[in-house]
Amino acid sequence: MDPIQESIPEDGAGRPPSAVATPAPPVRARHMLPPKGACWYCEKPLDNVRRFCDKECADAFDEEKEYTR
C-alpha cells in the first residue's frame, strides 16, 4: 500500500488558525504619543505612564486627528 501524500494549499487553508498570519490592526496616532504627565487632549495631570485621562478624551483625540489630516 502506497502512502497518501496530501498537498497543502499555499494560502494557509490547511494550517491551524494560530499558524495563519492575521493582519495587524492599524496603529492609531495616540499609541505613538509618549506619556507626558498630562492628558494629551484636556491637559488634566496624570502619572508618567498614561496618555489620556479616560476613554472619552482618547476617542476625542482620535476624532480630532482624523479631521485635521
C-alpha positions in Angstrom: 0.0 0.0 0.0 1.4 3.4 -1.0 1.5 6.3 1.5 -1.0 9.1 0.8 0.6 12.4 0.1 -1.5 15.4 0.9 -1.0 18.8 -0.6 -1.4 21.9 1.5 -2.6 25.0 -0.3 -0.2 28.0 -0.2 -2.9 30.3 1.2 -2.8 28.7 4.6 -6.1 27.0 4.4 -4.6 23.7 5.6 -2.9 25.2 8.6 -4.3 25.5 12.1 -5.8 29.0 12.8 -2.9 30.0 15.0 -0.4 29.4 12.2 -2.2 31.7 9.7 -0.8 35.2 9.8 -3.5 37.8 10.5 -3.1 41.4 9.5 -2.1 43.7 12.4 -4.7 46.3 13.4 -3.9 49.8 12.3 -1.8 51.8 14.8 -3.7 54.9 16.0 -1.8 58.1 16.4 -2.5 58.1 20.1 -0.5 54.9 20.6 2.6 56.6 19.2 2.5 59.5 21.7 4.9 59.4 24.6 3.4 59.8 28.1 4.0 63.4 29.3 2.4 63.5 32.7 -0.8 65.1 31.5 -3.7 64.1 29.2 -2.9 64.8 25.6 -6.4 66.1 25.0 -7.6 68.0 28.1 -4.2 68.6 29.9 -5.5 67.0 33.1 -2.5 65.9 35.3 -1.7 62.2 35.0 1.1 59.8 36.1 4.0 59.3 33.8 2.5 56.1 32.2 -0.9 57.1 30.9 -1.5 59.3 27.9 -5.2 60.1 28.4 -7.3 60.5 31.5 -10.2 58.5 30.1 -11.7 56.8 27.0 -13.7 59.9 26.0 -10.5 62.0 25.8 -8.7 59.3 23.8 -11.6 58.9 21.4 -11.9 62.7 21.0 -8.2 62.9 20.3 -8.5 60.3 17.6 -11.5 62.0 16.1 -9.8 65.4 16.0 -6.7 63.8 14.3 -9.0 62.3 11.6 -10.4 65.7 10.8 -7.1 67.6 10.8 -5.1 65.2 8.5 
